[in-house]
């Protein structure tokens, strides 16, 4: 079941200059840490003048599916 969460979360991510790829790595939500698997789907859109980045992925254990939104204006992560 998909539920809309809409809460700010903490995300550890990294950028690989070699592969030119930005990747969320670890999600902290509700006092739990989720090690994230590879990004299944990524897209961007404009909300007003601000670019929004959407990442859809699962945790490494493939028990949870996440849709994360990165707001490029303030660099806040939101679990959608």
Secondary structure, DSSP 8 states (H G I E B T S, - for coil): ------EEEEEEEEEETTTTEEEEEEEEETTEEEEEEEEEEEEEEEETTEEEEEEEEEETTSS-EEEEEEETTTTEEEE-
